[in-house]
Amino acid sequence: MTDQPPASTPPGFGPPPRQYAPGPPQPSAPGPEFLAVDKRNSVVVDASGVAFEMYEITVDFPWPEIRSVHYKASPNGKALMVAVVHLDGRVYECVVNAKPRELLRGWFAQLAWVLGYYRPMG
């Protein structure tokens, strides 16, 4: 073997020039958020989409994957029931207990407003 200088990187390969290098991640635009939580479950609605946490398992639904979001009170009026309909037609549901019961009215008002902000057409 002979001593040869290291091969130079062919043009077009390697890190981008400094002016084209990616900058620090930009925070998403702030928007309204909804949070309903009980001892076991939670529902979060924000700029990224809808997230359910049930028994320490989190499922995220980004807005582009959501066909629609529905909500109602449980039959006994003590819980918020939220359903996400996925683009492929599958339905996912999370139930969050409202204690005290008056909390449910506040959740309805806030959830309606936040969903209207992100999904004005449904």
Buried (B, 14 or more C-beta within 10 A) or exposed (E): EEEEEEEEEEEEEEEEEEEEEEEEEEEEEEEBEBBBEBEEBBBBBBBBBBBBBBEEEEEEBEBEEBEBBEBEBBEEEBBBBBBBBEEEEEEBEBBBBBEEEEBBEEBBEBBEEBBEBBBEEE
